[in-house]
Amino acid sequence: MGDGADPKTAELLNGLIRHIEQSSDAEVAYDTALDFAVTGGFGYFRINTRYADDDSFHQDLAIERVADPFSVYGDPYAAGADSADWNLAFVVESLTRKAFEARWKGAEVCDWSGGEGAERSMGGMRDGADRVRLAEFWRRETVTRNLLALSDGQVVVEDVYGAQKALFDAAGASVVGRPRPAISHKVTQYILSGAEVLETVDWAGRYIPIVPVYGEAIHVDGARRLRSLVRDAKDPQRMYNYWRTASTELVALAPKTPFIGRRGAFDTDATKWATANTQSHAFIEYDGPEAPQRQPYAGVPAGAIQEALNASDDMKAIMGMYDASLGARSNETSGRAIIARQREGDVSTFHYIDNLSRAIRHAGRILIDLIPKVYAAPRMVRILGAGGEAEVTAINQPSPGSLEKIYDLSVGRYDLTVSAGPSFTSRREEAASQMIELIRAYPPAAPLIGDLLAKNLDWPGADEIAKRLAGLVPYRP
């Protein structure tokens, strides 16, 4: 988007974001946030910076999981599907007293006890004598800056032009027209204890780098309520637990084939009668005219078990997840029919995947906003291709053996799209399966696509076979 953007730099941004995801185990962050959204109604992950090496000042971006979603307090006035409109946020954490005193020497150790209401509003942050509760306070403020148009076509901020006016004058670039006010955002992070501000950090980006993954959102009396997938299934789950417990109790307490007789009928051979259920005896004598009667087993409590099955079906109906969607055997016999039934089950729950896609898209916006600022220095970066192949590329500096500057990440504007689907491995396996079906239906295609088929097979030596088969292809566009 905009002047200065080019497809090669866009591909580099693609590969750099893949590397950021892989190096920071972003899948763990995504899965944790989605799991909390499904089970609790909301989850979070965040974007942070960390040093690339122990002996370097270069920093990398990282996508981190939020293990406790109740530690994040987002902007209560935000109404968006992501945190793009957040203007404030709190993240609370707990440190040991020793770690707190080592990091902030001389700082007062103070908890957040400010009365019952204050403690409840911050989630009950009293941790005891050995731990200290801290809070990150994020604030985003609107700032206005003046843009200047220069005679050489550049657009710079007025403050930058004033600081480097001599360089612009030497290059023959002068201001054209009036300054244009532009509205932007400034994000600041404050580390707070119960008594003071411990640190103040000017964040490089214009978004608060905490990304929510919401569950099902509904509005009640003007307020947004976040619901989990299992919220309405609580009562059927309680009923299922009750009836399974009741059936277990009925079976456990049922008499184990006892003998019933009149008083005194068991006086003779009393020891044998006492062990009749656990030992085998050749004969047992009894007293009186009639023999003791063995009582039949009461049987499995069919009513309780049926009620438990009904509660189980109620849970499936409420969540829209039936046996076929979970991989259980059903009436379908062909693979295509099974996949179709599973996709029908996905319809009732796919809005959770959509919410995750929205969150990842906003995370991409945050990364695109931060990458030109965090990766501003000349350096070598690692990028990943769509298939996981790695490559080391120079940014913000001339490439080896060339005087041209390559991959200047500060030039141009870029946007992104996010699509939800199988991982690369799954798509590769599906591609190989479809190619095999094509060859079965049209055998003459085998010499033309044999190298592509081998490339998508997942076993040792497949890449070498693909290279050999590529030499047999008669025509390659």
C-alpha positions, 0 to 999 in steps of 0.5 A, a space after each residue: 500500500 502506498 508509494 515505496 512498497 514493493 512485492 519483494 519487501 512484502 515477501 520479506 515481511 511474510 518470511 520475517 513474521 513466519 520466523 517470529 512465529 516459529 522462534 517464539 512458539 506462537 502456536 502455543 500462544 494461539 492455542 492457549 488463548 483459543 482454549 481459554 476463549 472456548 472454555 471461559 469466554 476470553 483469552 489473550 496473547 501478547 507481543 513483546 521485544 527481546 534481545 536477539 543474542 546475549 552479546 548484541 543490542 539487536 532486538 527481536 519481536 516475540 509472540 508470548 502466551 498469557 497463561 492467566 487470562 484473569 491477569 489482563 484487564 482491557 479497556 472497558 470502553 472498547 467495542 471492537 472485535 480486537 484490541 485495536 481501539 484499546 486506549 488503556 489496559 492493565 496486566 498484573 503479575 506477581 514476583 517474589 520479594 527477593 526478585 522485586 528487591 533485586 530488580 528495583 533496588 530501594 523501591 518500597 515493597 507495598 501491596 495493593 490493599 486499599 480496602 475491600 472494593 479496591 482489592 476486588 477491582 484489581 482482582 484481589 492482588 494481595 499475595 502475602 509476605 513473600 510475594 509482591 504484586 505488580 501491574 503493567 499499565 498501558 496507556 494510548 494517547 492521541 498526539 498531533 504532529 505536523 507533516 512537511 512536504 519537501 521539494 524532492 517528494 519526501 514527506 517528513 515530520 516537522 520535528 525530524 526536518 528541524 533536527 536535520 535541516 542542514 542535511 536537507 538543505 545540502 540535498 536541495 530539499 525545501 519545504 513546499 506548501 503548508 504543514 499538514 497536521 496528522 493524528 497518531 497515537 503514542 503508547 506508554 507502558 508504566 510498571 506500577 507497585 502499590 506505592 509508585 511508578 517503577 518504570 516508564 517505557 515509551 512503546 515503539 508502536 501505536 497499538 497496545 500489544 495485547 491481543 484478545 481472543 474472544 468467545 461468543 459476544 452478546 450485548 445485554 442492557 448495553 453491556 457486552 457479555 462474553 460467553 464460552 462454548 460450554 456455558 449453556 452445557 453446564 446444567 446437562 453436565 451437572 445432570 450427567 454427573 449426578 446420574 452417573 454418580 447415582 448409578 454407581 451408588 446403586 450398583 455398589 450398594 446392591 446386595 451381593 446375592 445374599 441368603 434369606 432364612 428364618 431366625 436360627 436357620 444358619 446356626 449349623 455350619 455358620 462359618 460356611 454360610 458366612 463365606 458362601 459368597 467368597 468360597 466354594 463348599 461341597 455342602 452346607 447344612 441348615 436348620 429348620 424345615 425350609 432351605 434359605 433362599 438366594 436373592 437374585 441380583 438387582 441388575 444395572 439401574 437402567 433408569 439412571 443410565 438412560 438419564 445419563 445418556 439423555 444428559 450427554 445428548 443434551 450437551 452435544 445438542 447445546 454445543 452443536 458437537 455430535 459424535 461424527 464431528 468428534 471422529 466417532 463411527 456413524 452411518 457414513 461409510 465413504 471418506 467424503 461423507 465423513 468429512 462432510 458430516 464433520 464440516 457440518 459440525 464445524 458450523 456451530 463452533 467455527 465463530 471461535 476460529 473466526 475470532 482467532 483469525 481476527 486476533 491473528 490479523 490484528 497481531 499482524 498489524 501490530 507486527 507490521 507497525 513494529 518491524 520497521 522500528 525494531 528492525 531499523 538497524 542494518 543487520 542480518 535476519 532469518 526469514 522462513 518460506 511457506 514450506 519452512 525453508 530458512 534463509 538469511 537476508 540483509 536488511 537496511 544495508 547493501 547486499 554482499 557484492 552490491 552497492 544497492 541498498 536492499 530491503 529498507 523496511 522503513 519505506 512503504 506501507 503494507 497491509 495483510 490478510 489472514 486465512 484460517 486453514 490447515 497447516 502446511 504439512 496438512 495441505 502438502 499431504 492433501 496435495 499429494 493425495 489429490 495428485 495420486 487421484 489425478 494420476 489414477 484418473 489420467 495416467 498420462 499426467 504422471 510424467 508431467 507431475 511426478 516431480 511435484 508429487 514426490 516433492 509433496 510426499 513425506 518420507 526420507 529421500 522424497 526431495 532427491 527423487 523429486 530432483 531426479 524426476 524433474 529432469 524427465 519433465 519434457 516441458 517446464 514453463 
